[in-house]
Amino acid sequence: MAKLYYYYSAMNAGKSTTLLQSAYNYQERGMKTLIFTPVIDDRFEHGTVTSRIGIRANAIPFDNQFDLFECVINQKKENPDIACVLIDEAQFLTKQQVYQLTEITHKIKIPVLCYGLRSDFLGEPFEGSKYLLAWAEELQEIKTICHCGSKATMNMRIDEKGNAVITGSQIEIGGNDRYISMCHKHFKAEIEKAKKTQKVNVLETEFI
């Protein structure tokens, strides 16, 4: 039975590399894949998924209004050999789009593999990741480490001096120059330090 999978991690854990490897595994066996990537991710060439180690693949860009289910139906009619759908930066999906992914698995009967973050720079869930964590039939963490050697689970946004940023839009595209993966302990310490030094009235967040 086709399933919806969510592979989640902190920043810079190799999500795109893992996605591209999964796509290659299908293609090596003569099966076609559809890869989707959000329009707002403009770090690399438009309409591509590119890993930090330099491998890449063409992808279909999507925005908040894009109907993934209808797109896959139309693509499947043109190419019946499509055997898998892969979503890069899946945290940027809307609730409706995550529902569309469940429809792909149930009605078109092909697996959907999503790769994305669990939470933002303040520890709050993204809309896409929230519903993927709730609705995906298979969850798997892609692990990376904090500077202390512990598992990194949080994403800290930093300024040009390397200080934690605690205000701003939830979505701000960036790489190593804007985000650092941290364990929960050091993430909390840096956030508390930023609250004191920046004297910003930030709503207290309950961390587990």
C-alpha positions, 0 to 999 in steps of 0.5 A: 500500500502506498504511504505518505512519508515525512523525513524531518530534521534540523537545518543542514542535515542532508534532507535534499541529498537524501531526497535526491538519493531516493529519486536516483534509486527509483530511476536506477530501477527504471521507475520515474519520479516527480519532484516538487520544490517551493517557489520561495526557496530561491537559494539555487536555480529556480525549478531545481533541488540542489544539495549542499554537496553539489548534486541536483535534479529538476523539480516542479515549483509550487506555491500556496495555491498549487494543486499537487493532486491535480498535477500528479494526476495529469503527469501520471496520464502523460507518463504512467511509469511515475512511481513516486512523488518527492517533496523538498522543503515540505514545511512550506506546504499548506494544510490543504496541500498535505491533504492532497498528498494523502489523496495521492497515496490513497487514490493514485496509489503511489508513495509520497516522500516529504523532506523538511523541517519540524520547527522554525527559528523560535521553535514553532511548527510550520503549517506543513510540518505540523500536518505532516507530523499528524497525518503521515503514515511513516515518520523518520528523523534525519539526524545532525549534531549541535556544536556540543556533539548532541543531536541537533533538533532546533534551528536558530536564526542568526544575524551577521555577527552570529547572534540569535535572531528572535523577531521577524517573519517565520519564513526567511530563506537562508543557509549556513549564513542565516541558520545554525542547527542546535540541541534544545539546551543550547537553543534555549540558552541562546534565545534567553541570551538574545531576549536579555541583550536585545531587550525585545518583548518576545512572547514566552514560549514553553519549551519541552 
